[in-house]
Amino acid sequence: MNDTHEKPSITLWVMVSIVVAGGVAWSAYLISDLTWDVELAVGIALLSSMVLLAGSFPIPVAPKVKAGMTTAPLFAAALVLGPGCAVIAAVVAGWRIRLCCGSGPHMCGCPGTR
C-alpha cells in the first residue's frame, strides 16, 4: 500500500489556529455572563445527555453511511438555555461522544455503533 499524503501548508495551520482561537474566545465570552444555579446545571446536564444519546444512535442513510442527529438537541439547548449554556452542553456531549464512539466500535459502549 502506497500512502502519498501531502503535508498541510503553514497557511492552513495559521487559518485553523485563528478559527480555534476565535471560537475559544467567543465561548469564554458567552460562558462568562452566566449566573449559575441548580436549575441551570440540571438543564445543561439533561440537554447534554440528549445530545449524547442522539450521537450514540446514528441513522443509516445509505450502505456504510450514517448520519448523526445531534443538531436537534443542540438547537433545543440554544433555545431553552441560551447560547452560553448551549456551548457547555455541546462541548460536554461532543467530548463524551468522541471519547466513547470515536475510538471505533470495538472500544465503544454505545449501542448505536455495533
RAURWO-V174979 format. One record per residue. N is the residue number from 1. SS is DSSP state (hx for helix, st for strand, lp for the rest). PHI is phi as a letter, one per 40 degrees, with the letter a starting at -180 (NA if undefined). OMEGA is omega in degrees with one decimal (* if undefined). Layout:
n: {N | N}
ss: {SS | SS}
phi: {PHI | PHI}
omega: {OMEGA | OMEGA}
This chain:
n: {1 | 2 | 3 | 4 | 5 | 6 | 7 | 8 | 9 | 10 | 11 | 12 | 13 | 14 | 15 | 16 | 17 | 18 | 19 | 20 | 21 | 22 | 23 | 24 | 25 | 26 | 27 | 28 | 29 | 30 | 31 | 32 | 33 | 34 | 35 | 36 | 37 | 38 | 39 | 40 | 41 | 42 | 43 | 44 | 45 | 46 | 47 | 48 | 49 | 50 | 51 | 52 | 53 | 54 | 55 | 56 | 57 | 58 | 59 | 60 | 61 | 62 | 63 | 64 | 65 | 66 | 67 | 68 | 69 | 70 | 71 | 72 | 73 | 74 | 75 | 76 | 77 | 78 | 79 | 80 | 81 | 82 | 83 | 84 | 85 | 86 | 87 | 88 | 89 | 90 | 91 | 92 | 93 | 94 | 95 | 96 | 97 | 98 | 99 | 100 | 101 | 102 | 103 | 104 | 105 | 106 | 107 | 108 | 109 | 110 | 111 | 112 | 113 | 114}
ss: {lp | lp | lp | lp | lp | lp | lp | lp | lp | hx | hx | hx | hx | hx | hx | hx | hx | hx | hx | hx | hx | hx | hx | hx | hx | hx | hx | hx | hx | hx | hx | hx | lp | lp | lp | lp | lp | hx | hx | hx | hx | hx | hx | hx | hx | hx | hx | hx | hx | hx | hx | hx | hx | hx | hx | hx | lp | lp | st | st | st | st | lp | lp | st | st | st | lp | lp | hx | hx | hx | hx | hx | hx | hx | hx | hx | hx | hx | hx | lp | hx | hx | hx | hx | hx | hx | hx | hx | hx | hx | hx | hx | hx | hx | hx | hx | hx | hx | hx | lp | lp | lp | lp | lp | lp | lp | lp | lp | hx | hx | hx | lp}
phi: {NA | b | c | b | b | c | c | c | c | c | c | c | c | c | c | c | c | c | c | c | c | c | c | c | c | c | c | c | c | c | c | c | c | c | b | c | a | c | c | c | c | c | c | c | c | c | c | c | c | c | c | c | c | c | c | c | b | c | c | c | b | a | d | g | b | b | b | c | b | c | c | c | c | c | c | c | c | c | c | c | b | g | c | c | c | c | c | c | c | c | c | c | c | c | c | c | c | c | c | c | c | c | c | h | c | c | c | c | c | c | c | c | b | c}
omega: {-177.2 | 178.0 | 178.2 | 177.9 | 176.9 | 178.6 | 179.6 | -177.9 | 179.5 | 178.2 | 177.8 | 179.2 | 178.7 | -179.9 | 178.8 | 178.6 | 179.0 | 179.6 | 179.3 | 178.9 | 176.5 | 178.3 | 178.1 | 179.2 | 179.6 | 177.3 | 178.2 | 177.7 | -179.5 | -177.2 | -176.2 | -179.5 | -174.8 | 170.8 | -172.1 | 171.0 | -175.3 | -179.0 | 179.1 | 179.2 | 178.3 | 177.8 | 177.9 | -179.9 | -179.3 | -178.2 | 175.5 | 175.0 | 174.9 | 177.4 | 178.3 | 178.7 | 178.9 | 178.5 | -178.7 | -177.9 | 178.5 | -178.0 | 177.5 | -179.1 | 177.6 | 176.4 | 179.5 | 178.3 | 178.1 | 178.8 | 176.1 | -176.6 | -176.6 | -176.5 | -177.5 | 177.6 | 176.6 | 176.1 | 176.5 | 178.5 | 179.3 | 180.0 | -174.2 | -172.1 | -175.1 | -172.7 | -179.4 | 178.9 | 177.1 | 176.4 | -180.0 | -179.8 | -179.2 | -178.5 | -179.5 | -178.6 | 178.8 | 177.1 | -179.4 | 177.7 | -179.5 | -179.8 | -176.2 | -169.1 | -177.3 | -177.2 | 178.1 | -175.4 | -179.4 | -179.7 | -167.1 | 173.5 | -178.8 | -176.4 | -176.0 | -176.1 | -178.3 | *}
